[in-house]
Amino acid sequence: MAGPELEDGYTRVANEIYEEVAMRKFNGIQLRMLLIVWRYTYGFKRKSAELSATFLATALRSDLSGIKKELKKLFEMNVLKVFRQAQGKHGRMIGFNKYSEQWLVGCNPPPQLPESDESTGGELHPLPVDNSPPLEGGNRPPKKERKKIIKKGEIDMPNIHEEIISYLNKKTGKRYSSKVKTNKELINGRISEGRTIDDFKYVIDTKCSHWLNDPKMCQYLRPATLFRPSNFDNYLNQQPTEQEDNNPGQMTKDEKLDYEDAIREWVMQGNDPADFRFERD
């Protein structure tokens, strides 16, 4: 089985940061949280992102209450910091504080080394030597044996895809699959922009309040419409309502037929159904 490849994506972190973090008294869950923060900030060439406690708990497959506790400690230690407070429907932007002199967490004490052992020529516990022959072309298997498992830019966190699609299905009574490639790509795209699971749920709730009871618009409660790049940000800034003006419930039979033809043509042209306005004669 092929191993991870840099061409599938990588996260650049300065060596000095690794060294400083390794010397400090972080516990295991704090170290894992820092890895996820680096992954979704430095991994996308940015300093901060909307990383809620729920997102971190999902990424680490850990208990939410414990994550909230450790996240608070990392803020108090000034290792993580808030780059932007929550604004409206947007969560706060958090990131890593690379200036280690500002951290309020101590260093581990230096180890107490035993006296040298004369039987090893004064060398302490020498490491075993690996005499196995190297693989052709260095330490990588031949190219024909390598298999690209995760495409560049894809987020290998199926639990996030499943949670979002399951929530959509629960709200709409539909049966979309979290394993469908296009659905995963739409979700990955929005997450790479810093969107959170709560953002997805807000969009779903908002558009359900607009369209769920509209027999003509409810068909657009689907990932291809809700999570499209040109739609998602607009929906995220809308307010839930009971009903929009597009409801054709009071139209005559002929007007309903005209409405159906008009909105079908509007959508086929690549337009957002939420922007459609039907003008009656």
N, C-alpha and C positions, 0 to 999 in steps of 0.2 A: 504493500500500500504506500502510495506516495506521501511524503511529508509536506509540511507547510512550505510555501515559496514566497519570496519577497515580491514577486510580480503580482501576487494576489492581494497585496496591500501590506503596509508596515507602519509602525509608529516611531517617530524620531524623538528620542529623549536624550538630553545631554548626559554624558558620562558622570559629570559632577553631581547631577541630581540623583542618579542611581547610588553613587557612593555615599552621599549625605543621608539618603533615606535608609540605606542598609545599616548605617551606624546608629540610627535613632531608635528610641524605645517605642516603636509602633507595635500594636498587637496584630494578630493574623488578619482579622476582618478589616482593620484600617489599611493594611498593605494591599489587600484585595480591592478595596474601594479606590485606592490611589491608582491601581492598574486600570480600572474601568474609566476613571476620570481622564487619565492620559489617553486611553483608547479613543474616547469620544471628543477630546479637545485636540491634543497634538496629533492624533491619528487622522484628523480632518483638517489639519493645518490651521487651527484656531486656538484662541486662548481660553474661551469659555463656551458653555453650552447649557441648555435647559435640562439639567439632570436632577430630577426629583428623587426623593427617597424611594418612591415606588419603582421608578426606573432602575435605580441601583439595586434594590432588593430583587427585582426580576432578573437583572443581568448576573447577579451573584448567586441566584437561587437560594436566597437567605431570608430569614425572618424580618419582616418590615419593622417591627418595634426595635429590634437590635440594630438595624441599619440606621434608624433615626437617632438612636443613642450615640452610635459611633460617629455619625455625620456631624452631630452637634459638637462632639469632642474635637474633631478635625478643624471645625471653624474656630473653636475656642483656642486651639493650639496655633491658629493662624497658618495652618498648612494649606487649607482650602479657604477661599475667600469669595465673597459675592461681588460679581462684576456689574450686575444690574438687578435691582429689586423687581419683584413681580409687578407687572403693569397690565391692568385689565385682565384679559384672558391669557396673557403670556406669563409663564412662570419665571422665577428668578434665574439669572445666568450665573453659574458658578464655575470656578476653575482652580487650578493649582497655583500656589504662591511659590515661585521658583527661588525666592530670596531666603535661603536657609537661615541666615542670621536673624530673621524675624520670627522663626518658629519657636514656639514655647513648649518644646519637647526635648528632653535630655538625650545625651549620647549613652550608648552602652559602655561599661567600663572595659579597659583593655584586658585581654585574657592573661591569666597567670601561667606563663610557659614553664614546663618542667625542664630540668637540666638535660643537656644533650646526652645522647646514648653513644658510648664509644663504639659499640658493635656496628653502628651505622656510619662510622666515620665522622661523628659529631653532628650528623643530620637527623632532625627529629621526624620520626614516622614518615619516611620517604614514600611518595605516591607510587603505586604500581605502574609499570611501563606497559603500554599497549603495543604489542608486537604484531598485531593482525595487519595484513596487507591492506593498503588504502584502496578505496573504490576507484574505478576508472573515472577520470575527470574530477578528482578531488573527493569530497565526502558526499557527493550527490549521486543518486542512481542514474543510469543512462536515461537520456531524454525520452526514449520511447516507452520507458517504464513509468514515467511520471504522469500523473493524472491530476488535472486541475479540478479541485473539488468545490472551492468557493470562488465565484467570479469576483473580479475587481469591483469594489464598492458595495458588494453584497454583505448584509449583516446576518451572521450565522446565529440567530437567536429565534428559533421557531416558536418559542413560548410567547414572544411578543406578537408575532403574526397571528398566532392562534387566539390570543386574548382579544386582539382588536377585531378580527373577523367574527369570533364567537359573540362579541358584544353587538356587532352589527346584526348578526342573525337573530339574536335574542330580541332586539328592538324592532326588527322588521318582519320577523317570522320567515325569513328566507334561509337558503342553505348554501351560501358561498363557502368556498374552501380556502383555508389558509395555505394550502400546498400549491395552489395555482401560481405559476411563475409571474404572471402579470400583477396579481394581487400582492405578492411578496415584493416585487420591484417598486410598486407604488408606495408601499409602507416604508421600505428601505430608503426611498428618495426623501420622504418627509422627515424620517428620523435623522438622516444625514444633514438635514437643514436645522437640526436642533429641536424638532418637535417631540413632544412627549406623549405617552399613552393617554394622559388626561386630555391633551389637545384632540386626539382622535375621537375620544368619547364625547367631548363637547361638540365637535362637528356632527357626529352621528345624532346626538340628542337634538341639536338645533335643527338639522334638516328633517328629522323625523317630525318635529313639531310643525314644520312647514308643509311637508309633503305626504306624510303617512296616511292621512285621511282623504287625500286627493287621488281619485282613481287614475288620473292621467299623469300625475307627477310621481306617484309612489314607485314607478318602475325605475326611476333614476336614483333611488336609494341603493346604490351599488358602489363597489370600490372604484370602478372606472370613472365615475362622476365625482364622488365625494373626495377621493384622495388624489385627484389630478392636480398637478402643480399650479395650474392657472386658477383652480377653484378653491383649493384647501385654505389658503390664506384669507380669501374673501369670506368663506364660511366661518372661519375661526373668529372673525370680527363682526359677525351678525348676532342678533339677539333672537332667542326662541320666541315664536309667536304661535297662536292657535291655528291661524290659517292665513294664507297669502291671497293676494288679489287674483291670482291666476286660476282659482278654483272655478271650473266651468259648470258647477252644479245647477245654476239657474239659467243655463243657456237652453235655447230651443234645440230640437233635434238637428236641424240643418247647421246651426251655429256650432254644435258639438263636433259634427263631421268636419267643418272648416277648421275648427280648433285642432283636431287631431292631425289633419294634414299639415297645418302650419307649424306645429311644434315638432312633428317628425322631420320636416324639411330643415327646421332650425338646428336640431341636434345633429342631423347628418352633415351639416356644414361645419361641424366642430364647435358649435357654440354651447355655452353653459345654459341648461334648461332653466336655471334660476333667473336668468336675465330676460327670458322670453316674456313678451307682453302681447296679449291678443287684443286686437282692435276690432270691435264689433261695428258692423255697418249701421 
